Amino acid sequence: MLPSEPNVLVPAPAAKRFYGHGIPGIDLKELTGKLIVIEGADGSGRSTQIRRLVNWLETSGHGTVQVGLKRSSLISEELERAKEGNILCTTTLSLFYATDFADQMENIIIPALKSGRMVLADRYIYTLMVRDIVRGQEKNWVKNLYGLALAPDAVFYLNVPPEELIRRSFAKDQALDYWESGMDLGLSRDMFDSFLKYQDLIRNHFMQLQKEFGFQIIDGSRNEDEVYQTLKAQVTTVLSGNGNGTDHGYET
């Protein structure tokens, strides 16, 4: 039998806030749960780490809820079908994802936080913002689009070099994704080359966002157990009320 995990601290209360205009009628004082975000590219290990964190938290007595991109019951299937033709324009793609996010924010994230549960997000608005900005959307327009988002209690970006992402993607799927390779941007006719250039752009923009939002960068190129232990220690700190992964907000 595996050794049992130590119990997690009872979450310390922390004030919630929206990044922008928010959602009308929400009493932020009622949102007693914690919102933890794991960011990173496909192949960075996000899903694996969230699965381990969920198991740790639930065995310690915490109710958890998981959210992520393209998981809205309202629009996720339509979004997936729309992407199949690889012909979506940038604004349409942005609005599709924003609708998917808004539905989850209002109908999953906020109710879960109100009930005191831990919400673990497999990517959040930061990925969506970076993708939009890389594709030429005006930054202030993008920030306003996601002004309804709650500032998480902590955000962790799993930083993995593009070359390692390629290796992991092929080990898992034996293929590269059209959109994750940035093929719509015309960076290169070769998908491998386009993937490296696109992921490097995404990575650089995440580093810029880190200065604005203050989230924590984790070396995701290490082995799975090392990354997990780092995340677990950081989440424990957040639960204790002694740390916050999003000390900053939108620049004014």
C-alpha positions as CSV (number, residue, x, y, z in Angstrom):
1,M,0.0,0.0,0.0
2,L,1.1,3.5,-0.8
3,P,1.8,5.7,2.3
4,S,-1.2,8.0,3.1
5,E,-0.9,11.7,2.3
6,P,-0.9,14.1,5.2
7,N,-4.2,16.0,5.7
8,V,-4.5,19.4,3.9
9,L,-5.0,22.5,6.0
10,V,-8.6,23.8,6.2
11,P,-8.7,26.6,3.5
12,A,-8.1,30.0,5.0
13,P,-10.6,32.6,3.7
14,A,-9.4,34.9,1.0
15,A,-11.2,37.8,-0.7
16,K,-12.3,37.2,-4.3
17,R,-12.4,39.7,-7.1
18,F,-13.2,39.9,-10.8
19,Y,-10.5,41.1,-13.2
20,G,-12.9,43.5,-14.9
21,H,-16.6,44.1,-15.1
22,G,-17.4,40.7,-13.7
23,I,-20.8,39.0,-13.6
24,P,-23.7,41.0,-12.1
25,G,-25.5,39.8,-9.0
26,I,-22.6,37.8,-7.5
27,D,-21.7,38.4,-3.9
28,L,-18.0,37.7,-3.8
29,K,-18.0,37.2,-0.1
30,E,-20.0,34.0,-0.6
31,L,-17.3,32.5,-2.7
32,T,-15.4,30.6,0.0
33,G,-13.8,27.9,-2.1
34,K,-10.4,28.1,-3.9
35,L,-9.7,28.5,-7.6
36,I,-6.4,26.9,-8.6
37,V,-5.2,27.2,-12.2
38,I,-2.6,25.0,-14.0
39,E,-1.4,26.6,-17.2
40,G,0.9,25.3,-19.9
41,A,1.0,23.9,-23.5
42,D,-0.3,20.5,-24.6
43,G,2.4,18.1,-23.4
44,S,3.4,20.1,-20.4
45,G,1.8,17.6,-18.0
46,R,-1.1,19.8,-16.8
47,S,-3.8,17.0,-16.9
48,T,-1.5,14.6,-15.1
49,Q,-0.7,17.0,-12.3
50,I,-4.3,18.1,-11.9
51,R,-5.3,14.4,-11.6
52,R,-2.8,13.9,-8.8
53,L,-3.8,17.1,-7.0
54,V,-7.4,16.2,-7.2
55,N,-6.7,12.7,-5.7
56,W,-4.6,14.4,-2.9
57,L,-7.3,17.0,-2.1
58,E,-10.2,14.6,-2.2
59,T,-8.5,12.0,0.0
60,S,-7.9,14.9,2.4
61,G,-11.6,15.7,2.6
62,H,-11.9,18.5,0.0
63,G,-14.7,18.4,-2.6
64,T,-13.2,19.3,-6.0
65,V,-14.5,20.4,-9.4
66,Q,-12.5,20.4,-12.6
67,V,-12.9,22.8,-15.5
68,G,-11.0,23.5,-18.7
69,L,-11.1,24.6,-22.3
70,K,-14.0,23.3,-24.4
71,R,-15.9,21.8,-21.5
72,S,-19.0,24.0,-21.6
73,S,-22.2,22.0,-22.2
74,L,-23.6,25.0,-24.0
75,I,-21.0,25.3,-26.8
76,S,-18.1,22.8,-26.5
77,E,-19.3,20.4,-29.2
78,E,-20.0,23.3,-31.6
79,L,-16.6,24.7,-31.0
80,E,-14.9,21.4,-31.7
81,R,-16.8,20.9,-34.9
82,A,-16.0,24.5,-36.0
83,K,-12.3,23.8,-35.6
84,E,-12.3,20.7,-37.7
85,G,-12.3,22.7,-41.0
86,N,-9.3,24.7,-40.0
87,I,-10.9,27.8,-41.5
88,L,-12.1,29.8,-38.5
89,C,-11.1,33.5,-38.5
90,T,-9.4,34.9,-35.4
91,T,-12.3,36.9,-34.0
92,T,-14.8,34.0,-34.4
93,L,-12.3,31.6,-32.7
94,S,-11.9,34.2,-29.9
95,L,-15.6,34.6,-29.3
96,F,-16.2,30.8,-29.4
97,Y,-13.7,30.3,-26.6
98,A,-14.9,33.3,-24.6
99,T,-18.5,31.9,-24.7
100,D,-17.2,28.5,-23.6
101,F,-15.4,30.1,-20.7
102,A,-18.2,32.5,-19.7
103,D,-20.7,29.6,-19.5
104,Q,-18.3,27.6,-17.2
105,M,-17.6,30.7,-15.1
106,E,-21.3,31.4,-14.4
107,N,-22.6,27.8,-14.2
108,I,-19.7,25.7,-12.8
109,I,-16.9,27.8,-11.2
110,I,-18.9,30.3,-9.2
111,P,-21.5,27.8,-7.9
112,A,-18.6,25.4,-6.9
113,L,-16.8,28.2,-5.1
114,K,-20.0,29.3,-3.4
115,S,-20.3,25.8,-2.0
116,G,-16.8,25.9,-0.6
117,R,-15.2,23.4,-3.1
118,M,-11.8,23.5,-4.7
119,V,-11.9,24.3,-8.4
120,L,-9.0,23.1,-10.5
121,A,-8.8,24.6,-13.9
122,D,-6.9,22.9,-16.7
123,R,-5.9,26.2,-18.3
124,Y,-7.8,29.5,-17.9
125,I,-8.1,32.9,-19.5
126,Y,-4.3,33.3,-19.8
127,T,-4.0,30.7,-22.5
128,L,-7.0,32.2,-24.4
129,M,-5.5,35.7,-24.1
130,V,-2.1,34.7,-25.3
131,R,-3.5,32.8,-28.2
132,D,-5.6,35.8,-29.2
133,I,-2.7,38.3,-28.9
134,V,-0.4,36.1,-30.9
135,R,-3.0,36.0,-33.6
136,G,-3.2,39.8,-33.8
137,Q,-6.1,40.7,-31.5
138,E,-5.7,44.0,-29.7
139,K,-4.6,43.4,-26.0
140,N,-7.2,45.8,-24.5
141,W,-10.0,44.2,-26.5
142,V,-8.9,40.7,-25.2
143,K,-8.7,41.9,-21.6
144,N,-12.1,43.4,-21.8
145,L,-13.5,40.2,-23.3
146,Y,-12.3,38.3,-20.2
147,G,-13.2,41.0,-17.6
148,L,-15.9,38.6,-16.3
149,A,-13.2,36.2,-15.0
150,L,-12.5,35.7,-11.3
151,A,-8.9,36.2,-10.3
152,P,-7.7,32.8,-9.2
153,D,-6.3,32.1,-5.7
154,A,-3.2,30.7,-7.5
155,V,-1.9,30.2,-11.0
156,F,0.9,27.9,-12.0
157,Y,2.5,27.9,-15.4
158,L,4.3,24.6,-16.4
159,N,7.2,25.9,-18.5
160,V,8.4,23.3,-21.0
161,P,10.7,24.0,-24.0
162,P,9.0,23.5,-27.4
163,E,11.5,20.8,-28.3
164,E,10.5,18.8,-25.3
165,L,6.8,19.4,-26.1
166,I,7.3,17.9,-29.6
167,R,8.9,14.8,-28.0
168,R,6.0,14.3,-25.6
169,S,3.3,15.0,-28.2
170,F,4.7,12.2,-30.4
171,A,5.2,9.9,-27.5
172,K,1.5,10.3,-26.7
173,D,-0.3,10.9,-30.0
174,Q,2.3,10.3,-32.8
175,A,1.1,13.5,-34.4
176,L,1.0,17.3,-34.0
177,D,-2.2,19.3,-33.8
178,Y,-3.0,21.9,-36.5
179,W,-4.0,24.7,-34.0
180,E,-1.3,23.9,-31.4
181,S,1.2,24.1,-34.2
182,G,0.0,27.6,-35.2
183,M,-0.5,26.5,-38.8
184,D,-3.2,29.1,-39.3
185,L,-0.6,31.9,-38.8
186,G,1.5,31.0,-41.8
187,L,4.7,30.8,-39.7
188,S,6.0,27.9,-41.8
189,R,4.7,25.3,-44.3
190,D,6.4,22.6,-42.3
191,M,4.3,21.6,-39.2
192,F,7.3,20.8,-37.1
193,D,8.9,24.1,-37.8
194,S,5.6,25.9,-37.3
195,F,5.1,24.2,-34.0
196,L,8.5,25.3,-32.6
197,K,7.9,28.9,-33.7
198,Y,4.4,29.0,-32.5
199,Q,5.1,27.5,-29.1
200,D,8.1,29.8,-28.6
201,L,5.8,32.8,-29.3
202,I,3.2,31.5,-26.8
203,R,5.9,30.8,-24.2
204,N,7.4,34.4,-24.6
205,H,3.9,36.0,-24.2
206,F,3.3,33.9,-21.1
207,M,6.5,35.3,-19.6
208,Q,5.2,38.8,-20.3
209,L,1.8,38.0,-18.7
210,Q,3.6,36.7,-15.7
211,K,4.9,40.2,-15.0
212,E,1.3,41.5,-15.0
213,F,-0.6,38.8,-13.3
214,G,2.1,37.5,-10.9
215,F,1.5,33.8,-11.4
216,Q,4.2,31.3,-10.6
217,I,6.4,29.6,-13.2
218,I,7.1,25.9,-12.6
219,D,9.8,24.0,-14.4
220,G,7.7,21.4,-16.2
221,S,10.6,19.7,-17.9
222,R,11.4,17.9,-14.6
223,N,10.1,14.4,-13.8
224,E,6.4,14.0,-12.9
225,D,7.0,13.4,-9.2
226,E,9.2,16.5,-8.8
227,V,6.7,18.7,-10.4
228,Y,3.9,17.3,-8.3
229,Q,5.7,17.8,-5.0
230,T,6.4,21.4,-6.0
231,L,2.8,22.0,-6.9
232,K,1.5,20.3,-3.8
233,A,3.7,22.4,-1.6
234,Q,2.6,25.6,-3.3
235,V,-1.1,24.7,-3.1
236,T,-0.7,23.9,0.6
237,T,0.8,27.4,1.1
238,V,-2.2,28.9,-0.7
239,L,-4.7,26.9,1.4
240,S,-3.0,28.2,4.5
241,G,-3.5,31.8,3.5
242,N,0.2,32.5,3.4
243,G,0.6,32.8,-0.4
244,N,-1.3,34.0,-3.5
245,G,-0.4,33.1,-7.1
246,T,-2.1,36.1,-8.6
247,D,-0.9,39.1,-6.7
248,H,-1.5,41.4,-9.6
249,G,-4.4,42.2,-11.9
250,Y,-5.1,43.9,-15.2
251,E,-2.9,46.9,-15.7
252,T,-4.7,50.2,-15.9
